Amino acid sequence: MIHKLRCILNRNRCCSQAEIDKQQLDKLVEQGAILVDVRSPQEFEEGHLEKAILLPEYEIRQNVKQVLPDLSQTIVVYCSTGHRGQRARQLLNRLGYKQVYNLYQGLENYN
């Protein structure tokens, strides 16, 4: 309900089913989703979500097959504000990954 209200208040920018909020993130991770931080190594070192793996957005094309070999695995990507995460989600979809979600507004909205 809160997610839908945020969507309305933000002029439906997050209403895509591919955008998820903190509660949905927690549920997906609990169900076995892989959490992928698409920020830079420096940002990752400064702090990241528990159980997250680092795969910077700019390295996805080169390294995704080694890091994420299962195209059907549920994946949640995130960044600082949601923009890089959204681009990463779209790229992963184009590369054949079927279940990819982006944390709406990234870490900015997580706390």
RAHUGI-V586544 format. One record per backbone hydrogen bond with DSSP energy under -1.0 kcal/mol. NH is the residue of the N-H (numbers start at 1). CO is the residue of the C=O. E is the energy in kcal/mol with one decimal. If there is no record, write none. Layout:
# RAHUGI-V586544
NH;CO;E
NH;CO;E
This chain:
# RAHUGI-V586544
5;1;-2.3
6;2;-2.6
7;3;-2.1
8;4;-2.1
9;5;-2.6
10;6;-2.2
11;8;-1.4
12;7;-4.4
13;10;-1.2
19;16;-1.9
20;102;-2.8
25;21;-2.6
26;22;-2.8
27;23;-1.9
28;24;-2.6
29;25;-2.7
30;26;-2.1
31;27;-1.5
32;29;-1.6
33;28;-2.6
34;74;-2.7
36;76;-3.3
37;53;-3.0
38;78;-2.6
44;40;-2.4
45;41;-2.5
46;42;-1.5
47;44;-1.2
52;49;-1.9
53;35;-2.5
55;37;-2.6
57;38;-2.4
59;56;-2.3
60;57;-1.2
63;59;-2.4
64;60;-2.4
67;63;-2.2
68;64;-3.5
73;70;-1.3
75;99;-2.9
76;34;-2.9
77;101;-3.2
78;36;-1.9
86;82;-1.9
87;83;-2.1
88;84;-2.8
89;85;-2.6
90;86;-2.2
91;87;-2.3
92;88;-2.8
93;89;-2.3
94;90;-2.2
95;91;-1.9
96;93;-1.5
97;92;-2.5
98;71;-2.2
101;75;-2.6
102;18;-3.3
103;77;-2.2
104;20;-3.0
106;103;-2.6
107;79;-2.3
108;80;-2.4
109;106;-1.4
